[in-house]
Amino acid sequence: MSRSSAGDQSGRCRGTVHALLLAFLLMVDHMGATAIAETGAPKQKSEQTIQSLTPLIASEKRLSEAKVLAETTGVEILRRLVQKDESYAKRLGYDSLSQVTDGNLVALPPFPVFRIGLTQLQSYDGDAAKLLARKRPVQFIVPIAVDKREQAETALSAITVRLGAETKSGKIVQWGSRNLIRQLSSRRSELKIDLAPFLIEIPAFNRLYLGYFNAPGIVMLIPVSGVPTSEETGEQPIEEVFKALAIEARTAGDDPR
């Protein structure tokens, strides 16, 4: 083989090596960029999902439907239930029988309720917002006050309603819960937030939390009932609360609580 041929072949080999090296570097650079993008994606997606809860919690249409149902059908049935039983009226939270029979009972802004089951907690993957978006609130606790009262914004009792997909498919679930609704109303007043706070109920553990947006994309939970005295009773981010609940759910037995 001539020196010219050998030189040409050597040059072609070096060119091939350089091309392969360049292709490899481009591939590594692309993989690195993809990895960075994938690393940042979950955070962005999670924040968008948290934000998407806002219309779910504060849907003016759903809150208005719950309020109207409680103030009309709920109050009408309440009066039939109480009739002339003043002790029953007081057990439900009213000061007197006349407040129920003759007073102008008005509904205050409702508390949407997310009910989270044991199986949902056992399969919890760390995305609290996704879990809430999947559950959707269908039950609402509606505070009831007496109009023209000295403190009309103070709830005396509550009417719990359940809303279906259709406007006329709502029904009344419960009357009363005076201690709970007064505690919730007091908490809501202390928070002084624009967006309606909501409730998270864990029936398997008999626990209830009051949730609210502390900042865009940040949901905080305040224990209301059922939390063991040994646990922290202050507010915590929803992710921390759900993480602890998920661990408890996975180790929970079948014994009733």
C-alpha positions as CSV (number, residue, x, y, z in Angstrom):
1,M,0.0,0.0,0.0
2,S,1.3,3.4,-0.9
3,R,2.0,6.1,1.7
4,S,-0.8,8.2,0.0
5,S,-3.3,5.4,0.4
6,A,-2.3,4.7,4.0
7,G,-2.6,8.4,4.8
8,D,-6.0,8.7,3.2
9,Q,-7.2,5.6,5.2
10,S,-5.8,7.0,8.4
11,G,-7.5,10.3,7.8
12,R,-10.8,8.7,7.2
13,C,-10.4,6.7,10.4
14,R,-9.7,9.8,12.4
15,G,-12.7,11.5,10.8
16,T,-14.9,8.6,11.6
17,V,-13.7,8.6,15.3
18,H,-14.2,12.4,15.5
19,A,-17.8,12.0,14.1
20,L,-18.6,9.2,16.5
21,L,-17.2,11.2,19.4
22,L,-19.2,14.3,18.4
23,A,-22.4,12.2,18.1
24,F,-21.7,10.6,21.6
25,L,-21.2,14.0,23.2
26,L,-24.4,15.3,21.6
27,M,-26.3,12.3,22.9
28,V,-24.9,12.8,26.4
29,D,-25.8,16.5,26.3
30,H,-29.3,15.7,25.1
31,M,-29.7,13.0,27.9
32,G,-28.5,15.5,30.5
33,A,-30.9,18.2,29.3
34,T,-33.7,15.6,29.3
35,A,-32.8,14.5,32.9
36,I,-32.8,18.1,34.1
37,A,-36.2,18.7,32.4
38,E,-37.6,15.6,34.0
39,T,-36.3,16.5,37.4
40,G,-37.9,19.8,37.3
41,A,-41.2,18.6,35.8
42,P,-42.7,16.9,38.8
43,K,-42.4,20.1,40.9
44,Q,-44.0,22.2,38.2
45,K,-46.8,19.6,37.6
46,S,-47.4,19.4,41.4
47,E,-47.8,23.1,41.7
48,Q,-50.2,23.3,38.8
49,T,-52.2,20.5,40.3
50,I,-52.3,22.2,43.7
51,Q,-53.5,25.4,42.0
52,S,-56.2,23.4,40.1
53,L,-57.8,22.6,43.5
54,T,-58.7,26.3,43.9
55,P,-61.9,26.2,41.7
56,L,-62.7,22.7,43.1
57,I,-62.8,24.0,46.7
58,A,-64.1,27.5,46.0
59,S,-66.6,26.8,43.2
60,E,-69.1,29.5,43.6
61,K,-71.8,27.4,41.9
62,R,-71.3,24.4,44.3
63,L,-71.1,26.5,47.4
64,S,-74.2,28.4,46.4
65,E,-76.1,25.2,45.7
66,A,-75.2,23.8,49.1
67,K,-76.1,27.0,50.8
68,V,-79.5,27.3,49.1
69,L,-80.3,23.7,49.8
70,A,-79.6,24.1,53.5
71,E,-81.5,27.4,53.8
72,T,-84.6,26.1,52.1
73,T,-85.2,22.3,52.2
74,G,-82.9,21.9,55.2
75,V,-84.6,24.5,57.4
76,E,-88.0,23.3,56.3
77,I,-87.3,19.7,57.4
78,L,-85.6,21.0,60.6
79,R,-88.8,22.8,61.7
80,R,-90.8,19.6,61.1
81,L,-88.3,17.6,63.1
82,V,-88.2,20.0,66.1
83,Q,-91.9,20.9,66.1
84,K,-92.6,21.9,69.8
85,D,-89.6,20.1,71.3
86,E,-87.5,22.9,72.8
87,S,-85.0,20.5,74.4
88,Y,-84.3,19.0,70.9
89,A,-83.8,22.5,69.4
90,K,-81.3,23.3,72.1
91,R,-79.4,20.0,71.6
92,L,-79.1,21.0,67.9
93,G,-77.5,24.3,69.1
94,Y,-80.3,26.8,69.0
95,D,-80.9,29.0,72.1
96,S,-84.7,28.5,72.0
97,L,-87.5,26.8,70.2
98,S,-88.7,30.1,68.8
99,Q,-85.4,30.6,66.9
100,V,-86.2,27.5,64.9
101,T,-90.0,27.9,64.5
102,D,-90.2,31.7,64.1
103,G,-86.6,33.0,63.5
104,N,-85.2,33.7,60.1
105,L,-82.5,31.0,59.8
106,V,-79.8,31.9,57.3
107,A,-77.0,29.8,55.9
108,L,-73.4,31.0,56.1
109,P,-70.6,30.1,53.7
110,P,-70.3,26.2,53.6
111,F,-67.2,24.1,54.3
112,P,-66.5,21.6,51.4
113,V,-65.6,18.1,52.7
114,F,-63.0,15.8,51.1
115,R,-63.6,12.2,52.4
116,I,-60.4,10.1,52.2
117,G,-60.7,6.4,52.6
118,L,-58.2,3.9,54.0
119,T,-57.4,2.3,50.7
120,Q,-56.6,5.8,49.2
121,L,-54.2,6.4,52.1
122,Q,-52.6,3.0,51.7
123,S,-51.8,3.6,48.0
124,Y,-50.8,7.3,48.6
125,D,-47.9,8.1,46.3
126,G,-46.9,11.5,47.9
127,D,-49.0,13.7,45.6
128,A,-51.6,15.2,48.0
129,A,-53.1,17.5,45.4
130,K,-53.7,14.6,43.0
131,L,-55.5,12.6,45.7
132,L,-57.8,15.5,46.5
133,A,-58.5,16.3,42.9
134,R,-59.5,12.7,42.4
135,K,-61.8,12.6,45.4
136,R,-63.7,15.9,44.9
137,P,-66.0,17.3,47.6
138,V,-69.6,16.2,47.3
139,Q,-70.5,16.9,50.9
140,F,-70.8,20.4,52.5
141,I,-71.2,21.4,56.1
142,V,-73.3,24.6,56.1
143,P,-73.3,26.8,59.2
144,I,-76.7,28.1,60.2
145,A,-77.2,31.4,62.0
146,V,-80.2,33.5,63.0
147,D,-80.7,36.7,61.0
148,K,-80.8,40.0,62.9
149,R,-79.1,38.4,65.8
150,E,-76.6,40.5,67.7
151,Q,-73.8,38.5,66.0
152,A,-75.5,37.2,62.9
153,E,-72.2,35.8,61.6
154,T,-72.0,33.4,64.6
155,A,-73.1,29.9,63.6
156,L,-75.4,28.2,66.1
157,S,-75.8,24.9,64.3
158,A,-75.2,23.3,61.0
159,I,-76.9,21.4,58.2
160,T,-74.8,18.9,56.2
161,V,-75.8,18.5,52.6
162,R,-74.7,16.1,49.8
163,L,-74.7,17.3,46.2
164,G,-74.9,15.1,43.2
165,A,-73.8,15.8,39.7
166,E,-77.2,17.3,38.8
167,T,-78.5,20.6,40.3
168,K,-81.7,18.9,41.8
169,S,-80.0,15.8,43.1
170,G,-78.8,17.2,46.4
171,K,-80.1,15.9,49.8
172,I,-79.8,16.7,53.4
173,V,-77.5,14.4,55.4
174,Q,-77.5,15.7,59.0
175,W,-78.6,18.4,61.3
176,G,-76.8,19.7,64.4
177,S,-73.0,19.4,65.0
178,R,-73.2,22.5,67.1
179,N,-69.8,22.1,68.8
180,L,-68.0,21.3,65.6
181,I,-69.5,24.1,63.6
182,R,-68.7,26.7,66.3
183,Q,-65.2,25.5,66.4
184,L,-64.9,25.7,62.6
185,S,-66.5,29.1,62.4
186,S,-64.1,30.4,65.1
187,R,-61.1,29.0,63.2
188,R,-62.2,30.5,59.9
189,S,-62.6,33.9,61.6
190,E,-59.1,33.6,63.0
191,L,-57.5,32.7,59.7
192,K,-58.9,35.8,57.9
193,I,-58.4,34.3,54.4
194,D,-60.2,35.1,51.2
195,L,-60.5,31.5,49.8
196,A,-63.0,29.3,51.5
197,P,-61.3,26.8,53.9
198,F,-62.3,23.2,53.5
199,L,-62.4,20.0,55.5
200,I,-60.6,16.7,55.1
201,E,-62.3,13.8,56.8
202,I,-60.6,10.4,57.4
203,P,-63.5,8.1,58.4
204,A,-61.2,5.1,59.1
205,F,-59.4,7.1,61.9
206,N,-62.3,9.3,62.9
207,R,-60.2,12.4,62.2
208,L,-61.0,15.7,60.8
209,Y,-58.7,18.5,59.5
210,L,-59.4,22.1,58.5
211,G,-57.4,22.9,55.3
212,Y,-56.6,26.2,53.8
213,F,-54.2,27.8,51.3
214,N,-51.4,29.4,53.2
215,A,-49.8,30.7,49.9
216,P,-50.2,29.8,46.2
217,G,-49.5,26.1,45.9
218,I,-49.2,25.5,49.7
219,V,-52.0,23.8,51.6
220,M,-51.9,23.7,55.4
221,L,-54.0,21.4,57.6
222,I,-55.1,22.1,61.2
223,P,-56.3,19.1,63.3
224,V,-59.9,19.5,64.4
225,S,-60.8,16.2,66.0
226,G,-59.6,12.6,66.4
227,V,-55.8,13.4,66.5
228,P,-54.0,11.6,69.3
229,T,-52.8,13.9,72.1
230,S,-49.3,12.6,71.6
231,E,-49.1,14.1,68.1
232,E,-48.3,17.6,67.1
233,T,-51.5,19.6,67.3
234,G,-50.4,22.7,65.3
235,E,-50.9,23.2,61.6
236,Q,-48.7,21.3,59.1
237,P,-48.3,21.1,55.4
238,I,-50.7,18.7,53.8
239,E,-47.9,16.5,52.4
240,E,-46.5,15.9,55.9
241,V,-49.9,15.0,57.3
242,F,-50.8,12.7,54.5
243,K,-47.4,11.0,54.7
244,A,-47.9,10.2,58.3
245,L,-51.5,9.1,57.7
246,A,-50.3,6.8,54.9
247,I,-47.8,5.1,57.1
248,E,-50.4,4.6,59.8
249,A,-52.9,3.3,57.2
250,R,-50.4,0.7,55.9
251,T,-49.8,-0.7,59.4
252,A,-53.4,-0.5,60.5
253,G,-55.2,-3.6,61.4
254,D,-58.8,-4.5,60.8
255,D,-60.0,-3.7,64.3
256,P,-62.7,-1.1,64.5
257,R,-61.6,2.4,65.8
